[in-house]
Amino acid sequence: MEPDPAKPYKPSLGFVACLTSIVIFLLVISLPFSYSQNDRDRAKARSCASNMRQIGLGMLQYMQDNDEQFPARQYTGKDGENVTWRVAIYPYIKSLTVFRCPSNPVAPGPTVLASQEIKDSDFVRSYAVNSTSDDAGCFGPFSGKFPKGFPFAMADSPSSLALVVESTAAYCDFNVLEPNIFRHPTNPHSLTGYLYCGHKSMTNVLFCDGHVKPKKPTDLLGTAAFGGNPWTTDGAPFSAADQAKATSVIEYSAKQYQ
């Protein structure tokens, strides 16, 4: 049937939809790569923060079942296996992916259990609890001072006490006063590492009250100028010697992402 020249041409809906898709595609591929990369980086940072919030919820549920105490950093189980805080809260989370920051360069690893029973070796390097401790009486909530778990009521300021931080070391904990361990490069054959600050030179921190916030490394120096000490359960400042150790660890970490 010949088209009627007296009637205006109206494209079909299918044609319009196809043309629209082509235009959108051309616009997308014409965007600068830097914008696309920035967008992906922001998405990964948000995913990491979401992971830490879920870890915080797992901690909270654990506390509700265990006399308002956080899990211990680690202990030896009845069969001699190493039971860490990650193993302890896994039943409340039931996902290995939650324990993996998508930006952390040493985080890739298995996302399914190697066996029916969860073990600490099933987790990748990404998140570590604050186990800060020294001989002068400075203690984090997961230090050896609390072998049965840190009581929530003992936190002087839960909203400013660091509970979980990002790390590239192959440990379930992070001690900012151990520069011999936490201010070194990391590789598949090394247990050492540093505070991960790869979200546009920021690092996500889960605090004792459950909120997560991105922080500049310098915000975690533990001095009055930066709002007090996030590494100690009572907020007490470090001694001059310990402050020098913490500063060396944090400044080394920051330099990895400048």
Sequence and secondary structure as in RCSB ss.txt:
>XXXX:A:sequence
MEPDPAKPYKPSLGFVACLTSIVIFLLVISLPFSYSQNDRDRAKARSCASNMRQIGLGMLQYMQDNDEQFPARQY
TGKDGENVTWRVAIYPYIKSLTVFRCPSNPVAPGPTVLASQEIKDSDFVRSYAVNSTSDDAGCFGPFSGKFPKGF
PFAMADSPSSLALVVESTAAYCDFNVLEPNIFRHPTNPHSLTGYLYCGHKSMTNVLFCDGHVKPKKPTDLLGTAA
FGGNPWTTDGAPFSAADQAKATSVIEYSAKQYQ
>XXXX:A:secstr
    TTS     HHHHHHHHHHHHHHHHHHS HHHHHHHHHHHHHHHHHHHHHHHHHHHHHHHHHTTTB   SEE
E TTS EEEHHHHHHHHH  SGGG  SS TT    SS SSSS  GGGS SSEEEE  B TTS B TTSTT TT  
BGGG S TTTSEEEEEB SSSSEE TT HHHHSS   TT     B  TBTTBEEEEETTS EEEE GGGGS SGG
GTS TTSTT     HHHHHHHHHHHHHHHHTT 
